Amino acid sequence: MAPRPAWNGYLKLSLVNCAVELTNAVTNAEKISFHVLNRKTGNRVRRVYVDAKSGKPLDEDDEVRGYEVAKDEFIFIEEEDIEAVQVESSHTLDLEGFADKSSIGQIYLDTPYYVTPADKVSQEAFAVIRDALAAKKMAGLARIVLYQRERPVVIEPHGKGMMLTTLRYADTVRGADHVFADIRAGKPDGEMIDLAEHIIDEKKGTFDPTEFRDRYQEALLELVRAKKAGRKAPKAKAEPKPSNVVNLFDALKKSLNAEAGGKRRSPKPKGPPKRKKTKTPTSRRKSA
């Protein structure tokens, strides 16, 4: 069964419009989830809203959203009030500008969605916009209202369709400077960097997402299977925790030999990096 669209609206390039749908590009369908149960009866439990002062449970019809305007003073916000809030980006993806996708910092990229034409009538205009972006090697910048928030987005060609990625606002991204402030300045010894580069070369390859799997979810699934079969829960293997390296140079050499299978020699030098000799003050030098 095809997934339900997360959003329906229009894609607009100047005076060119086409109806489009957004579909989530990622899924959590395979994620293991647990229910909260009553230990004594084994029955599922459910959450119930109660009045904070009286402690009495509320009927669903009595629940309403509220916005606090002063201490313990609220105004009611009805569902129809929220539905009435509309801006252009609630229903239209207006391509306001264009940029090279690589110019957008990775930290600003958030959630991906597939973009497809919503009907046959829209397919031609959709293809024109998609192919024009591909020809110019550009991505379109727009805004969209999703989950009661307007979000900046970037739209780019993706096969026969397009990919929309929501972007984070600049004021929601922490600057790295104060986080990295305590990292010691200066460059490590060049010989040790050379060893690390050789290790990288040994492990170099191409990215294949199918090579990665969620081993933690697999372990949880094995736990569930064991419980279902009446077996004892599998015990986790005691993995030694990494510790700080005492001799970084030796650790790099051993790592390189391990990656190369002992067949390839470690790059020179064979000994630890030499310390730079301090110059003897001129006043203490022996006269010739």
N, C-alpha and C positions, 0 to 999 in steps of 0.2 A: 504494500500500500504506500502510495506517494506521501511524503510528509506534508503537513499542512503549512501553507505560507505563513511566515511571521509578520508580513506586511504586504499590503496591496496599495498601489498608487500609480503615479506617472513619473516617467523619466523625461526630462526636458532639456533640450539643447537649443537655446534661442527660441525660435518659433516651431521647432520640431518636437512633437510629443509622442510618447508611446506608453501604453499601459504595461506595467511590470509587476512582478511578484518577487519577494525576498524569501529565501528558504535557508534555514540554518545550515551552515557548512559543517558543523561538528555536532556530534550526538553523545549523550551520556547513557544510551540504551543498554550498553554492556556493563555499566557500573553496578556493583553489588550494593543493595540498599537493605537496611534493617528496619523493622517495625518495633515500636515500643509496646511491650506486653505487660500484663499483670503476672508477676512471678507465681502467685498463688493459684490463679485460675488458668493461666495460659491464654487468656482473652486479650485481644487488642484493646488499647486505651485510646481515647480521643481527647483532643484539647477543647476546653470550653472556656469562653470568655465570661468573666464574672465582674460584677460592679465592684470597683475598688473600695468603696465605702461600705456598702451593704453586704458584700460578699455573695450576693445572689447571682445565679447564672442568668445570662442574657439569651433571649430568643434572637434568632438570626435577623428577624425583621427590625429588631431594636438596635442593631449595630449600625453606627454611622461614623464616618471619618470626622475628625475635628482638628482644627489648627489653633494652637495656643497663642493668644494675643497678649495675655498677661498671666500672672501667676494664678493657675487653676481657673483661668477664664478662656473658654474656647468658642469658636464659631463652627457651626456645622457645615460640612462640605458634602453635598449629595453626589451620587454617581453621575446623575444627569448634568450636574454643574461641571464636573471634570470632562465629560464627553463633549460639552459645549465649547470647551477651550480649543480653539483651532488656530493654527498659523499655517503659512503656505507649506512648510516642510512636513505638516501632518499628512499630506496627501501627494506632495510633489517633490521629486528629487531634481532640483534645478542646478544644472552644472554651471556653477558661478565662475570657476577658474580651472586652470590645468597646471600640472606640475609633473616632473619626473618622479616616479614612485620611489626611487632610490634616495631622493632628497628628503623624504619623510623619515625622521628618526625612528628606529625600531621601537623605542620606548612609548611612542605615541600610538602604535597600532594596537587595536583592541580585539573586537570580535568579527569574524568573517561571515559573510552571507553570499549565497549564490543569487544572481539576478537573472531572471528569465522573462521573456515576453508573456504577458498574461493571456493573450489571445492571438489568433491568426492574423487579424487586421494589423496588429502592432509589430509583427515580425520584421517587416521591411524597414521601418524606421529604426527599430532596435538594431538591426544588422548594420545600418548606415552609421549610427553612433559608435557601435562596437568597432567597426572596421576603420573608422576615421581615427579613433583613439589608438588603434594598433599601428596604423600607418605613421602617425606622428610620435609613436612610442611615448605617449602621455597617459596620465591618469586624471580623471575628472574629480573636482572637489565640490562637495554639496553638503546639505544638511538634511537630517531626517528626525522625525519625532518617533522614538521607540520607547515603550514602557514608561510613558509620561515624562520623558526627557528629550530635549532636542540635542542631537549629537552631530558633530562634524563627521563627514565620511569621505573616503576616497574610493573611486570606482574605476576599474580597469578591465580590459578584455581578459577572458579566461576561457579558452577553447571556443565552443560555439556560443557560449553565454558570456556573462561578465561576473566579476567578483566585487562585492562591496565590503569594505572593512571600516567599522566604526573607529573613530579616533578619540583619544583622550584629550581633554582640555589642558592647556599649558599650566593652569593654576592647580591642576590635580597631580601633576608630575613633580616629584621632589627633585631639586637640584642635586647633582652628585658631589659638588665641591665640599659641602659640610660633612657629607657621609665619608668622603675619602680623605678628610683633613688629617687624620692620624696616620695615614700611610706614609712611611718614610720616603723622602725624596731621594733621588740618586739612581744610577743604573747599576744592575748587578754585574759581576765579572763577566767579560765577554766570552771567556772560555767555557763557563758554565752555561751561558745562553746558547753557545754552539752545540753543546751536548743535548740540551733540551730541544733544539731545532732538529737534531738527528733523530730523536725519539719521535717527534711529530712526523718526520718523513717516513719512519717505519710504520706508523699507524695511519698514514694518509689513505683516503679512499673517497667514495662518493656517497652522498646522503641517500639512504633508502629507508623510508619511514616504516616499511614492513619488518625491518630488523628489530624494531623496538616493540616491547610489549610491557604491560603493566604487571610486573612480577608481584607487587603487593596485592593486587586484586586476585591474581592466581592463587596466592597463599590463602587469602580469605575464602576463596571458592573451595580450596582443599579442606579448610577448616569446616565449612558447611557440609561437605560430602562426608567427612569423618563423623561429624555429629549425627548426620542422618543415618549413617550405617551403624551407629552405636559404638564406634571406635573412639579411642582417646584422641583428643586434639593433638595434631602434630606439634612437636616441640621445635622451636626455632633454633637453628644452629648458632652456636656462640661464635660470632665473628669478632676477631680482635679489632678494637678501635684504633684508627691511625693515631700516631703521635708525631710530635715535631721532629723533623730530621736533625740529627746531631751533626753529621758530616754531609752537607748538601752535595759536594762534588762526588763523593763515593756513591751516594744514592743515585745520582744521575748516571754514573758509569754502569752501575749494576742494572738500572732500568733499561739502558740502551742494550746491554748484553742480553737481557731477558727478552726484549722485543725482537732482537735480531736472531734469537735462537742460539746465541753463542758462536754463530758462523762468521759474523762480521766484526771486524776489529773496531774498538772504540776510537773515535777521532783523537788525535793528539791534542794536548799533551797527556802523558801517562800519569804524571804526578799531580798533586794538588796545585791550584794556581799560586804562583809566586807573589809574595807581597812586594810592593814597590819599595825600593830602598830610599831611605831619606838621605838627602844630600848633607854632607858634613859641612858645617859652617866654615867659611873661608879663613876665619881667624885661627881655627884649630888644625888646619892642614899643615903637614910638614913641608918645610921649605925645601926646594930642590937643591 
